[in-house]
Amino acid sequence: EAAALRRLCRRARAGKEPAAARFYREEGNRLFGRRHYGAAARLYSQAASHELPGGPEVSLCFANRSAALFHLGHFEVCLEDIARAESHGYPDRLLPKVLLRKAECLLCLRRLQDAADAVRVVENKIAMDGIMTSPTHQTVLKKLSQLKIKIHEKESCPEPAREACGDIQRKSEIWEENDSISHASSSLSLHFDVERGRHLVASQDILPGQSLLKEEAFVSVLCPGESCLLQDSSETAWDTRVTNADLYCHRCLRQLLASVPCRGCSYAKYCSQNCADVAWEQYHRTECPLGALLLTLGVFCHVALRTVLLAGFAEVSRLVEWSHNGDKDLHNPEARCKHLSEASDTRAGTRGIPGCNDNGQYQSSYQAVFNLLPHAEKHSPEHKFLCMLSVVAICKQLQEAGLEPAVLNQESSEKWSKPKTCEKTSGELSPELKTMAEAMLRHVLQLQCNAQAITVMQESGSGDGAVVNKKPVRLATALFPVLSLLNHSCCPNISVSFSGTAATVRASQPIPSGQEIFHCYGPHRCRMKVAERQQLLSQYFFECCCEACLDELESDVKSVVSVRNSFCCPSCQAPMQVGEDMLRCSNEACAISVSRESLSRRLQDLQQQIKKALELLRDRKADQAIKMLLKCQMDAGNFLSPEHLLMGEMEDHLAQVYATLGKWQEAARHLERSIEIVEVHHGPSSVEIGHELFKLAQILFNGFAVSEALSTIQRAEEILSVHCGPQSTQMQELQEMKTCLLELPRSILQRT
């Protein structure tokens, strides 16, 4: 990750590099020639991000990328790229080829009239250019003739209208807006007390899967994440690796197929010109010259800067001034909590809760963000000093780059499209920048306890198999003022899912009226022992007293994680009794003792062997990967409990290898064993089980096991609809598989 960050900093610092653009375009052409269209499209995007805006060279990048997208079957996006190429001055002599591609896209989309119009444009263009005798021109003429025939055939024999299947129709969720809490369901109410602070409580009985909160992030910043090499590419002078910064829109977090580059840097990319323009107007015109510094300082500093830019200087100044004069208890949390607790018994108490407006409404606004607790008195002096130093560095850079008027909303975006460096700057920040710096420091401190990771289910591996293996990946860091009201529990009663920058909270179990709504901040009882959970939760400045922690701390009952992820006796496979340094076999007839250190080393060696097996799979050496995984499985059985999570992971890896070979029955058998272990750890209705059942459904679908696939799909739908909602990508894919299976002839259904 550090190496990836250094590469990104170099990229952000370099800005537009025509030499890099030429390299990426040529490398894209090489991969296009090898039919690696996805990798080629990524490289054409990199080339476009390095071209100077408005230049004719960028049109070549868009045109080349449109060709790759056409081969990938993304016809709508291909049309958008063709339009971009034309608007950026694509060379007139090459235009017929691109216009033919446009006609082919329209034909594939069954927009026959538009396709015929596009063909006539090509014919008129050829007629104006005169006689075409070169081999390239002859190819264009031949393709034009073939295209006219195809259009005529489609017009003569229109395809019958396909009946819309009711199962694939997106279900609308019942939703009644809360009068007091923006973006929240009417089934919630806002409460406050000294012990729990602000929190949300069910005001009526809530069913599993019921939506409780739908909130857009007030601010979000994309996290680059780890980098990986493109298919069939290698380490070169220019960076050919891709990160999330290349795969997702930097504003709305939509996945990118054809990115629109920033006008000023080669780092920021967007899903559309509209997103690029809005981002530039709201914050990126200020951030653009600071790209390398912001990547170096980290995402919290970046979020803090973007927060004050989105709020605007007037609102920031008002609330900073209020914090100085308007509330004597602001810097004395204990006194403030006491005051609010006494007031909360009255109707006026809701209005007094921090973040609420004069009408007692808690809105997803900058006022709510500003009132999130920074815990300034609990952070170490060293940490506060480093945060302050980072904020001052940003403000000094803004001042030296001549961006202060833009930060203070004193100039239009046109005047600041190319910021000029000030010739002379004083050693001290202006009073206005000091105000912004104070707010930014507050936000950096807030983020340690209030930052929310936006996650996405991302494909792992090459992504070219029949079974798509996905894992949750941190995509961005954001602030959600309403979501931040939820307190932590190691056994939460809700699930959070994301779509772009929007978070949706759903009940994961029945919640009776009067019960508090609990979110998990990361440490979960199914994944960590109580001591590990308490240690991780210390960053939030509280000691967890949830039901799961109290059960483990106040009784002699071992953590479920300790029991399930335990060692077994290497001699008789009986469970080992837990000890500090030495573990003793629970079988009295055996009573062998083994050091914890030796078993831990053995576990680490096993994990390294599994890693090597997965590398063999990535190198398409499936048979060798199977042999190594089976050997690992045999070794693990000699010292790990049958329910150890690593045993389930090995079954999952074996299922993945067999699926790549098309051996669907073997793959299903191993995945079913994996699901049994995952169910022991996480429960039969957990989202983890839902993801595993989704994979099993794909395997059974590809293996033509119709009845088993349908029953697995039904069970996966029941679980994922609760945690992710009916409109999630996985739910839509499950419904498409079910529709496909149900459309099979009755004779086949009866036979299978």
Summary of the structure (lengths in Angstrom):
residues: 752
radius of gyration: 29.4
end to end distance: 48.5
largest distance: 96.9
contacts: 2379
relative contact order: 0.07
helix: 55%
strand: 12%
